[in-house]
Amino acid sequence: MKRKILTKNIIYITLLLVAVAILSGCEQKKTDDAQKAYEITKPYEKGPLSAIQKIDKSKINLSDLLNMQLVAVSPEDYEVDIDDIETALEDFSIVKWKKENDQLDPNNNIVRTYNYQLEPFSDGRLQLPAVTFKFTALGDDKKTYEIVTKPVNIEVVTTIAADPNSPVKIADIEDVVEMKTNTLLWLLAGLVVLVVFILLMAVIYSRKKQQVAIARIYKPAHEIALEKLTQLEKQNLLIKGLLKLFYEKISGILRHYIEDRFELNAPERTTEEFLAELKYSAALSEEDKKLLTQFLQQCDLVKFAKHHPAQQQVESTFTIVRDFVEKTKSQEKQIDVTDTQVSENNTENGNV
């Protein structure tokens, strides 16, 4: 019995050491990759406001794409707008761009991140123009502050000959050397992999005997949506003046409910794509389709067109979504929330 326990402990310790070594290497690689991700980083600050411009390379090939990231950091009571970059660009064109989800930094500032992929028009010394960040206070004065970056020079090179008609000369390969294979090194590496595999299988087999099946937890789709609405209401985003963020969150709650309840792919699609599918769906009544169309279009106006709805419209938003959920709720659509529930319980108990 003691020998079995000792063997088990040796297996666990060996596996732990191997895992630590692998993870340490991975973490180091991630850190190195993160540090090498952007060759140019230019921060700009004005009081509590800051803007950061990141560019992955200062020298690229003509066939490559240039990655640029713009980051705006501000307190919650500011709106952020970036001047039309596509119009200002002269030496590059925008292949694609994406705005990431807003984040909160440790100081409770909102971090807005925009990623761009740029394609150079020609080779030579090209320039990225200055970018203007506009921060508008949400208070009564609506005062606007600007942070303007400096232009950035990018060197674009090409391997194409200056005269495309000139013949390409291919030189002979000289001093070919046969590569030596370290057989012993490969054998040792294979042996380590085999040992790790055997130890891993032994641990899995040992644990499998003692493993207790986790009881899955299911909730109706409407209960999940109503809980999220209650959590959103407690955040007081409307009182803080964060209208755009509020509409992003409440439209997200509605879209996920529609997906869970009616199996319509709403969260990953644009409003136009979703409404086009909804038009031919028999899952909802015409009255509900009309309500969803008006509501989601209203959300898009606020999120993307900076529309400011009437106070009465804003105040009725919770009621519209809650009434729709209550009207269409069903106990038949049960969603597996086991992972979420276990995570929340661990957080409450201090087990992170």
DRENTI-980860 format. One line per field, with one value per residue (C-alpha): residue number from 1; y, x, z; residue in three letters. Coordinates in pm, 1 decimal. Example, Ala and Ser with C-alpha at 12.3 -4.5 7.8 and 13.67 -1.06 7.14 Angstrom:
2
num = [1; 2]
north = [-450.0; -106.0]
east = [1230.0; 1367.0]
up = [780.0; 714.0]
residuo = [ALA; SER]
END
This chain:
352
num = [1; 2; 3; 4; 5; 6; 7; 8; 9; 10; 11; 12; 13; 14; 15; 16; 17; 18; 19; 20; 21; 22; 23; 24; 25; 26; 27; 28; 29; 30; 31; 32; 33; 34; 35; 36; 37; 38; 39; 40; 41; 42; 43; 44; 45; 46; 47; 48; 49; 50; 51; 52; 53; 54; 55; 56; 57; 58; 59; 60; 61; 62; 63; 64; 65; 66; 67; 68; 69; 70; 71; 72; 73; 74; 75; 76; 77; 78; 79; 80; 81; 82; 83; 84; 85; 86; 87; 88; 89; 90; 91; 92; 93; 94; 95; 96; 97; 98; 99; 100; 101; 102; 103; 104; 105; 106; 107; 108; 109; 110; 111; 112; 113; 114; 115; 116; 117; 118; 119; 120; 121; 122; 123; 124; 125; 126; 127; 128; 129; 130; 131; 132; 133; 134; 135; 136; 137; 138; 139; 140; 141; 142; 143; 144; 145; 146; 147; 148; 149; 150; 151; 152; 153; 154; 155; 156; 157; 158; 159; 160; 161; 162; 163; 164; 165; 166; 167; 168; 169; 170; 171; 172; 173; 174; 175; 176; 177; 178; 179; 180; 181; 182; 183; 184; 185; 186; 187; 188; 189; 190; 191; 192; 193; 194; 195; 196; 197; 198; 199; 200; 201; 202; 203; 204; 205; 206; 207; 208; 209; 210; 211; 212; 213; 214; 215; 216; 217; 218; 219; 220; 221; 222; 223; 224; 225; 226; 227; 228; 229; 230; 231; 232; 233; 234; 235; 236; 237; 238; 239; 240; 241; 242; 243; 244; 245; 246; 247; 248; 249; 250; 251; 252; 253; 254; 255; 256; 257; 258; 259; 260; 261; 262; 263; 264; 265; 266; 267; 268; 269; 270; 271; 272; 273; 274; 275; 276; 277; 278; 279; 280; 281; 282; 283; 284; 285; 286; 287; 288; 289; 290; 291; 292; 293; 294; 295; 296; 297; 298; 299; 300; 301; 302; 303; 304; 305; 306; 307; 308; 309; 310; 311; 312; 313; 314; 315; 316; 317; 318; 319; 320; 321; 322; 323; 324; 325; 326; 327; 328; 329; 330; 331; 332; 333; 334; 335; 336; 337; 338; 339; 340; 341; 342; 343; 344; 345; 346; 347; 348; 349; 350; 351; 352]
north = [0.0; 242.3; 155.8; 241.9; 578.0; 653.5; 563.5; 789.9; 1079.3; 1032.8; 1036.8; 1355.4; 1533.5; 1433.9; 1543.6; 1870.0; 1947.6; 1876.2; 2089.9; 2378.1; 2365.6; 2363.8; 2640.0; 2853.2; 2824.2; 2909.3; 3208.9; 3333.3; 3294.3; 3481.7; 3761.7; 3781.8; 3779.1; 4052.7; 4267.7; 4214.8; 4266.7; 4641.2; 4791.7; 5149.1; 5268.9; 5639.1; 5750.4; 6095.1; 6244.9; 6545.7; 6552.3; 6238.5; 6161.1; 5958.8; 5817.3; 5550.9; 5472.6; 5134.7; 5014.8; 4665.1; 4751.7; 5054.7; 4869.1; 4633.9; 4472.7; 4611.9; 4286.7; 4301.0; 4457.9; 4708.1; 4663.6; 4978.0; 4996.5; 5310.5; 5313.5; 5585.8; 5591.5; 5821.2; 5838.6; 5703.8; 6048.6; 6105.6; 6010.6; 5938.4; 6001.3; 5953.3; 6165.7; 5990.7; 5804.7; 5674.4; 6029.6; 6140.4; 5844.2; 5920.2; 5646.0; 5357.8; 5210.2; 5041.6; 4669.8; 4611.9; 4753.0; 4639.9; 4798.9; 4570.3; 4555.8; 4840.6; 4746.9; 4900.0; 4959.4; 4938.0; 5307.6; 5245.2; 5433.2; 5309.9; 5168.8; 5181.0; 4990.5; 5012.2; 4777.4; 4858.7; 4664.0; 4897.1; 4824.5; 5046.2; 5198.9; 5198.9; 5140.9; 5409.1; 5629.8; 5655.6; 5839.1; 5767.7; 6103.8; 6252.7; 6107.5; 6329.2; 6185.4; 6391.1; 6347.6; 6506.5; 6547.8; 6417.6; 6695.4; 7008.1; 7197.6; 6923.6; 7048.5; 6874.7; 6806.1; 6695.6; 6481.4; 6483.3; 6223.4; 6292.2; 6156.1; 5829.3; 5739.3; 5383.7; 5242.2; 5015.9; 4799.5; 4568.6; 4278.9; 4351.5; 4477.2; 4840.9; 4733.5; 4460.3; 4360.4; 4291.1; 3917.3; 3753.3; 3576.6; 3269.4; 3188.4; 2833.9; 2692.1; 2658.6; 2469.5; 2239.6; 2084.1; 1775.5; 1839.5; 1621.3; 1463.9; 1426.4; 1081.3; 1067.9; 1399.0; 1276.7; 950.8; 1137.8; 1371.2; 1072.9; 899.9; 1210.9; 1233.6; 864.0; 893.7; 1199.9; 1020.8; 712.0; 924.7; 1125.0; 809.5; 669.1; 984.5; 990.4; 624.5; 678.5; 985.1; 821.7; 570.1; 842.9; 1100.3; 1204.4; 1304.6; 1671.9; 1727.9; 1956.0; 2273.5; 2402.2; 2723.3; 2847.7; 3108.7; 3371.3; 3335.8; 3399.6; 3708.1; 3850.4; 3802.5; 3988.7; 4271.9; 4304.4; 4316.6; 4580.3; 4792.3; 4791.1; 4934.6; 5268.4; 5335.7; 5577.4; 5782.2; 5796.3; 5920.9; 5614.6; 5588.2; 5411.9; 5148.8; 5091.9; 5026.3; 4791.9; 4584.1; 4571.0; 4484.3; 4209.7; 4065.1; 4062.9; 3904.2; 3621.5; 3557.0; 3528.4; 3280.4; 3070.2; 3082.5; 3060.2; 2917.4; 3216.6; 3323.3; 3683.1; 3777.1; 3712.6; 3885.6; 4245.3; 4383.1; 4376.2; 4009.0; 3907.2; 4096.2; 3939.4; 3591.1; 3694.9; 3801.7; 3439.3; 3277.5; 3126.5; 3127.2; 3474.0; 3650.8; 3946.7; 4175.2; 4050.8; 4081.8; 4443.6; 4516.6; 4359.1; 4544.3; 4883.2; 4815.6; 4683.3; 4963.7; 5213.6; 5053.4; 5077.2; 5446.2; 5514.4; 5291.3; 5387.7; 5711.7; 5892.6; 5930.6; 6065.7; 5925.5; 6104.7; 6053.4; 5864.5; 5618.9; 5557.5; 5499.5; 5251.4; 5038.6; 4804.3; 4762.7; 4676.0; 4404.9; 4264.6; 4247.7; 4073.7; 3811.9; 3755.3; 3727.4; 3468.5; 3271.4; 2893.0; 2622.3; 2395.1; 2587.4; 2491.8; 2625.0; 2449.6; 2701.5; 2453.5; 2616.9; 2966.5; 2856.3; 2670.4; 2973.9; 3208.2; 2973.6; 2952.0; 3332.0; 3371.3; 3116.1; 3274.3; 2980.7; 3145.2]
east = [0.0; 278.6; 461.1; 149.8; 114.5; 485.1; 458.9; 156.1; 334.5; 638.2; 412.4; 235.4; 562.7; 725.7; 420.5; 405.1; 771.2; 727.0; 412.1; 583.3; 875.5; 644.2; 421.9; 721.7; 849.1; 505.7; 464.3; 809.2; 723.6; 394.8; 576.9; 839.0; 569.9; 374.8; 685.6; 765.9; 408.5; 451.1; 783.2; 654.7; 451.2; 373.1; 173.3; 11.0; -157.4; -369.7; -486.7; -693.1; -712.1; -459.3; -413.0; -170.1; -62.8; 103.2; 258.6; 398.9; 688.8; 880.0; 998.0; 785.7; 785.8; 557.6; 356.6; 306.9; 29.7; 100.8; -83.3; -174.6; -357.3; -516.0; -608.5; -811.9; -828.2; -1068.5; -1293.8; -1646.8; -1800.5; -1632.8; -1723.5; -1439.7; -1428.7; -1139.8; -1118.2; -1172.5; -844.2; -924.7; -958.0; -630.3; -431.1; -235.7; 28.6; -181.1; -527.9; -731.8; -774.9; -988.7; -1042.0; -1212.0; -1313.5; -1262.1; -1500.2; -1451.3; -1254.0; -1198.6; -842.9; -742.8; -836.2; -1189.8; -1111.0; -1272.7; -1019.5; -1132.1; -917.1; -922.9; -716.7; -630.9; -461.0; -302.8; -168.9; 104.0; 47.3; 414.5; 764.9; 990.4; 964.1; 590.2; 411.9; 122.6; -51.7; -132.3; -442.5; -682.7; -859.1; -1158.8; -1275.8; -1614.9; -1730.0; -2080.8; -2156.9; -2360.9; -2077.3; -2008.5; -1650.3; -1423.8; -1052.1; -821.0; -508.0; -319.0; -49.5; 261.8; 310.3; 507.0; 747.4; 737.5; 998.1; 850.1; 1092.5; 1051.0; 1252.3; 1140.4; 1418.3; 1411.2; 1394.5; 1127.7; 1266.2; 1615.9; 1696.8; 1715.8; 2046.0; 2041.5; 2378.3; 2497.4; 2485.8; 2833.6; 2982.3; 2686.3; 2731.5; 2546.8; 2341.7; 2438.0; 2158.1; 2205.4; 2048.4; 2108.3; 1928.1; 1624.1; 1620.8; 1630.1; 1352.4; 1140.3; 1205.2; 1097.3; 776.5; 705.7; 764.3; 542.2; 270.0; 285.2; 275.3; -16.6; -211.3; -138.6; -270.6; -582.2; -651.3; -602.3; -822.9; -1092.8; -1167.0; -1226.0; -1389.6; -1738.5; -1968.1; -2063.3; -2438.0; -2522.3; -2714.6; -2980.0; -3181.0; -3458.2; -3346.0; -3581.3; -3441.4; -3088.5; -3203.4; -3401.6; -3103.0; -2876.7; -3131.2; -3136.7; -2755.4; -2749.6; -3005.8; -2785.1; -2490.9; -2676.3; -2522.9; -2802.7; -2748.0; -2375.4; -2456.9; -2306.2; -2586.5; -2389.8; -2248.2; -2597.6; -2748.1; -2461.3; -2522.7; -2903.3; -2906.4; -2651.9; -2879.9; -3173.3; -2968.2; -2840.4; -3194.5; -3321.9; -3043.3; -3108.0; -3488.1; -3553.1; -3220.1; -3170.8; -2808.7; -2836.2; -2520.1; -2263.0; -2457.2; -2514.4; -2862.9; -2927.9; -2823.4; -3032.4; -3343.9; -3314.2; -3323.6; -3596.9; -3821.6; -3858.9; -3862.3; -4181.9; -4051.4; -4194.4; -4519.3; -4532.0; -4595.1; -4280.7; -4077.1; -4185.3; -4096.1; -3749.3; -3681.9; -3764.4; -3573.3; -3251.8; -3246.4; -3288.7; -2989.7; -2776.1; -2860.6; -2733.3; -2423.8; -2307.3; -2481.1; -2453.3; -2831.7; -2973.8; -3325.6; -3589.3; -3578.9; -3907.9; -3764.6; -3458.7; -3663.7; -3893.0; -3601.0; -3591.8; -3969.8; -3967.3; -3700.5; -3842.6; -4196.8; -4068.8; -3885.8; -4188.5; -4419.8; -4204.9; -4065.9; -4078.5; -3964.9; -3882.4; -3569.0; -3317.1; -2960.3; -2658.1; -2506.0; -2293.2; -1957.6; -2088.9; -2253.0; -1942.6; -1726.7; -1959.8; -1965.9; -1587.2; -1564.2; -1807.5; -1613.8; -1278.5; -1162.7; -1013.9]
up = [0.0; 91.0; -232.7; -435.3; -259.2; -312.4; -681.8; -720.1; -553.2; -780.2; -1085.2; -970.7; -889.5; -1219.8; -1418.0; -1226.1; -1297.4; -1668.1; -1681.1; -1499.0; -1742.6; -2043.7; -1908.4; -1816.4; -2171.4; -2309.2; -2079.5; -2172.5; -2539.9; -2490.7; -2311.3; -2585.0; -2856.2; -2677.4; -2652.2; -3021.9; -3141.0; -3196.2; -3292.2; -3259.9; -2960.2; -2923.4; -2615.1; -2589.5; -2280.6; -2193.3; -1831.1; -1757.5; -2130.4; -2325.1; -2673.8; -2790.3; -3146.4; -3207.6; -3534.5; -3574.2; -3809.0; -3929.5; -4241.9; -4453.5; -4796.0; -5063.5; -5054.0; -4674.9; -4468.3; -4192.6; -3860.7; -3668.3; -3335.5; -3190.5; -2821.0; -2649.0; -2267.6; -2083.0; -1778.0; -1818.8; -1870.2; -2208.6; -2563.3; -2805.0; -3178.0; -3422.6; -3736.7; -4068.8; -4115.5; -4462.7; -4601.2; -4440.5; -4572.8; -4890.3; -4903.9; -4767.1; -4804.9; -4531.1; -4603.3; -4295.1; -3947.8; -3628.8; -3300.7; -3002.6; -2707.5; -2460.0; -2147.3; -1803.1; -1681.4; -1311.1; -1269.5; -1402.1; -1723.2; -2044.4; -2292.2; -2655.1; -2906.4; -3286.7; -3508.2; -3869.5; -4149.7; -4405.2; -4753.6; -4904.6; -5248.9; -5349.5; -5223.6; -5076.1; -4768.2; -4697.9; -4418.8; -4186.3; -4126.4; -3787.2; -3618.8; -3421.0; -3114.8; -2998.0; -2637.6; -2562.8; -2202.0; -2136.1; -1887.6; -1950.4; -2119.6; -2384.0; -2402.7; -2655.2; -2610.0; -2889.5; -2887.6; -3218.4; -3290.4; -3493.3; -3847.4; -3865.7; -4145.6; -4280.5; -4516.7; -4785.1; -4982.4; -5280.5; -5420.8; -5777.1; -6007.6; -6109.1; -6474.5; -6503.8; -6845.8; -6717.6; -6697.8; -6356.7; -6293.9; -6073.1; -5918.6; -5863.7; -5512.6; -5370.8; -5079.5; -5015.1; -4672.6; -4556.9; -4239.6; -3946.7; -3749.0; -3376.6; -3336.9; -2962.1; -2910.2; -3101.9; -2906.6; -2575.7; -2689.4; -2795.9; -2463.3; -2268.2; -2470.8; -2412.2; -2036.3; -2011.1; -2209.5; -1985.8; -1670.8; -1804.9; -1891.2; -1543.6; -1377.3; -1596.7; -1523.7; -1151.7; -1143.4; -1354.8; -1078.9; -823.8; -1051.1; -952.7; -1236.8; -1226.2; -1230.3; -1520.9; -1440.6; -1680.0; -1681.6; -1909.5; -2162.3; -2019.1; -1665.2; -1794.4; -1986.3; -1692.5; -1457.9; -1701.3; -1728.1; -1348.6; -1336.6; -1612.9; -1428.3; -1116.5; -1315.5; -1353.1; -1695.3; -1788.6; -1472.1; -1553.7; -1903.9; -2078.0; -2332.3; -2606.8; -2369.2; -2226.1; -2569.7; -2660.6; -2348.0; -2365.0; -2736.9; -2659.6; -2389.4; -2633.0; -2913.7; -2689.7; -2562.2; -2920.5; -3000.2; -2685.7; -2713.2; -3088.1; -3216.7; -3445.0; -3489.3; -3364.4; -3165.1; -3440.6; -3719.2; -3813.5; -3761.0; -4137.9; -4166.8; -3866.0; -3979.7; -4326.1; -4167.7; -3923.5; -4212.8; -4327.9; -3983.8; -3846.6; -3488.3; -3410.2; -3483.9; -3722.7; -3426.4; -3249.7; -3571.5; -3607.3; -3243.5; -3278.4; -3604.6; -3452.1; -3131.2; -3290.6; -3548.0; -3262.3; -3083.4; -3399.2; -3439.3; -3088.3; -3118.3; -3465.7; -3568.5; -3232.2; -3221.2; -2894.3; -2841.7; -2639.3; -2262.0; -2274.1; -2530.0; -2314.9; -1998.5; -2175.9; -2303.2; -2003.0; -2020.1; -2391.8; -2355.2; -2030.1; -2172.7; -2486.7; -2277.1; -2052.2; -2353.4; -2534.8; -2241.1; -2242.8; -2004.6; -2297.4; -2396.4; -2126.0; -2151.6; -1997.4; -1750.9; -1554.8; -1632.2; -1557.7; -1232.2; -1111.6; -1193.1; -1002.6; -701.1; -698.5; -711.0; -423.1; -216.3; -296.3; -510.6; -819.0]
residuo = [MET; LYS; ARG; LYS; ILE; LEU; THR; LYS; ASN; ILE; ILE; TYR; ILE; THR; LEU; LEU; LEU; VAL; ALA; VAL; ALA; ILE; LEU; SER; GLY; CYS; GLU; GLN; LYS; LYS; THR; ASP; ASP; ALA; GLN; LYS; ALA; TYR; GLU; ILE; THR; LYS; PRO; TYR; GLU; LYS; GLY; PRO; LEU; SER; ALA; ILE; GLN; LYS; ILE; ASP; LYS; SER; LYS; ILE; ASN; LEU; SER; ASP; LEU; LEU; ASN; MET; GLN; LEU; VAL; ALA; VAL; SER; PRO; GLU; ASP; TYR; GLU; VAL; ASP; ILE; ASP; ASP; ILE; GLU; THR; ALA; LEU; GLU; ASP; PHE; SER; ILE; VAL; LYS; TRP; LYS; LYS; GLU; ASN; ASP; GLN; LEU; ASP; PRO; ASN; ASN; ASN; ILE; VAL; ARG; THR; TYR; ASN; TYR; GLN; LEU; GLU; PRO; PHE; SER; ASP; GLY; ARG; LEU; GLN; LEU; PRO; ALA; VAL; THR; PHE; LYS; PHE; THR; ALA; LEU; GLY; ASP; ASP; LYS; LYS; THR; TYR; GLU; ILE; VAL; THR; LYS; PRO; VAL; ASN; ILE; GLU; VAL; VAL; THR; THR; ILE; ALA; ALA; ASP; PRO; ASN; SER; PRO; VAL; LYS; ILE; ALA; ASP; ILE; GLU; ASP; VAL; VAL; GLU; MET; LYS; THR; ASN; THR; LEU; LEU; TRP; LEU; LEU; ALA; GLY; LEU; VAL; VAL; LEU; VAL; VAL; PHE; ILE; LEU; LEU; MET; ALA; VAL; ILE; TYR; SER; ARG; LYS; LYS; GLN; GLN; VAL; ALA; ILE; ALA; ARG; ILE; TYR; LYS; PRO; ALA; HIS; GLU; ILE; ALA; LEU; GLU; LYS; LEU; THR; GLN; LEU; GLU; LYS; GLN; ASN; LEU; LEU; ILE; LYS; GLY; LEU; LEU; LYS; LEU; PHE; TYR; GLU; LYS; ILE; SER; GLY; ILE; LEU; ARG; HIS; TYR; ILE; GLU; ASP; ARG; PHE; GLU; LEU; ASN; ALA; PRO; GLU; ARG; THR; THR; GLU; GLU; PHE; LEU; ALA; GLU; LEU; LYS; TYR; SER; ALA; ALA; LEU; SER; GLU; GLU; ASP; LYS; LYS; LEU; LEU; THR; GLN; PHE; LEU; GLN; GLN; CYS; ASP; LEU; VAL; LYS; PHE; ALA; LYS; HIS; HIS; PRO; ALA; GLN; GLN; GLN; VAL; GLU; SER; THR; PHE; THR; ILE; VAL; ARG; ASP; PHE; VAL; GLU; LYS; THR; LYS; SER; GLN; GLU; LYS; GLN; ILE; ASP; VAL; THR; ASP; THR; GLN; VAL; SER; GLU; ASN; ASN; THR; GLU; ASN; GLY; ASN; VAL]
END
